[in-house]
Amino acid sequence: MKKRGILLGVMVLLVSAALCACGKGGKNTESSDTVNSSSEVQGTSEAAQTEEATAGEPVQGGHVVLGMTQDLVSLDPHQVTDAGTRGAVFNLYEGLVKPTSDGDIEPAVAASYEISDDAKTYTFTLRDGVTFHDGSAVTADDVKYSIERYAEIQGESSAFSILDKVEIQDEKTVVLDLKESYSEFLPYLASAAIIPASNEDPEGNPIGTGPFKYASYKPGQSLKIEKYDGYWKEGYPYLDSAEFKFVADVDTAYTELKAGTIDILNYLTIDQTQALSDDFKIVKGSMMLVHAMFLNNEYEPLQDTKVRQALCYAVDRQAINDFLFGGESELIGSHMIPAIKKYYEPEAANQYSYDPEKAKALLAEAGYADGFDLEITVPSAYSQHVDTAQIIAEELKAVGINATLKQVEWATWLSDVYSKREYQATVVGFDGTLAPSDWLKKYCTDAGNNIANFSNSDYDAAFEKAFAAVDDTEKAQYYKECQMILAQNAASVYIEDPADFVAVNAKLSGYVFYPVAAQDLSTVYYTEPVNE
């Protein structure tokens, strides 16, 4: 207990330093000039969520600036690989179906769909009156082209590898035939944006069917979008225009928020929410991320399961939750978020408790009684990842592991860690679709996005059974088995699905959370006239 108290004291000092590093003195400090107590912030969050649902009549028009701490990877929707970009282009593009804020799937470009009993044939009836942003009507040819193009780009490691063919039955009906049964295919189609077959440059000339159309993009600066008057969903969007403003430095983004040049900013720390004035309301939700210290299982010390288990015992997940998220996050123990309730295995979260002595014993058993060097690579644009990595580094040092941080730009992280797997450990958050296989396939031995380099024959077999199962009860059973294998083998150090504190201009309403990456500005509106 004494060692735990000392370690927690070290972390308190560490977190305080991290939060105050770029805002010393004056009213811009992030931790000293608090307006509300923690309980008041939580109350405000709940009140804000209620207010979002019960606010008065929306005012049409206006412009909103949403801050982002990363640039976009691509404006070609079929090339998008990260949650930040997906969240932004959610406003420009739609698939045959799209996710809802409550975790369901609803028709979008399609008006309806049917799935065969064996889950091998998906039939879509296209919605009347859907047009692209250039005014042209969406055709069955556009749908066939888009699905086939997306499947080709996603490659053999994706769910689209089982797509056999796309057939046009008539001008309003498109049929997708799969090579094998797959009852989870529908959520993936939400990511397969429908674009014009005639558009030869989707990256430079983005054209979709979403509520907003592309206006301009300046790398490193902003993406600007405008209301699409021809949007098929009547009454949406409310705003005339919006801007995604890229501010790589998180402290600068927060300063701009307080100055009023940014209207909406995600991923605030609990201290930051407390330092805001009444010009903003705090809406609390979940990031819908697996937040973890992911481990490269091919790095020599981490090849030993006991070493990886030692890391799990050495990291105090609840302390991270308390210090950074006011205890509002939900702890996890595997690569699945609690929101995917049907397939989530809660027991995985109980596999490890905070136990530094157990960690030291396991390290000694594995031949690392004197510890080893561990470099933790972390994208510098995300404060919650940097702060988490700093806390973990101190906790690991307490059990004899020489942990150091390597902060890199987002593009470097994507290249070196995600693509090349040239790293030892990394703190980041992974999102996914509403399909459980999307979260878990990345740990299959031959998966192209298996950045953990995890390889376990039992896991591969369980995943294959889950993937092939049509019966949902059977599917859930095997996916839960997969989660327990990841937990028991300590594939990575899983921490939490982080709470997401979002600051929203008090004049705005309608902000909603999704269980997937989506910054849906079509529902956002002003509650009073705006002079532009």
Buried (B, 14 or more C-beta within 10 A) or exposed (E): EEEBEEBBEBBBEBBBEBBBEBBEEEEBBBBBBBEBEBEBBBEBBEEBBEBBEEEEEBBBBBBBBBBBBBBBBBBBBBBBEBBBBBBBBBBBBBBBBBBBBEBEBEBBBBBEBEBEEEBBBBBBBBBEEBBBBEEEEBBBBBBBBBBBBBBEBBEEBBBBEBBEEBBBEEEBBBBBBBEEBBBBBBBBBBBBBBBBBEBEEBEEBBBBBBBBBBBEBEEEBBBBBBBBEBBBEEEBBBBBBBBBBBBBBBBEBBBBBBEEEBBBBBBBBBBBBBBBEEEBBBBBBBBBBBBBBBBBBEBEBBEBBBBBBBBBBBBBBBBBBBBBBBEBBBBBBBBBBBBBEEBBBBEBBEBBEBBBEBBBBBBBBBEBEEBBEBBBBBBBBBBBBBBBBBBBBBBBBBBBBEBEBBBBBBEBBBEBBBEEBEBBBBBBBBBBBBBBBBBBBBBBEEBBBBBBBBBBEEBBBBBEBBBBBEEEEEBBBBBBBBBBBBBBBBBBBBBBBBBBBBBBBBBBBBBBBBBBBBBBBBBBBBBEEBEE
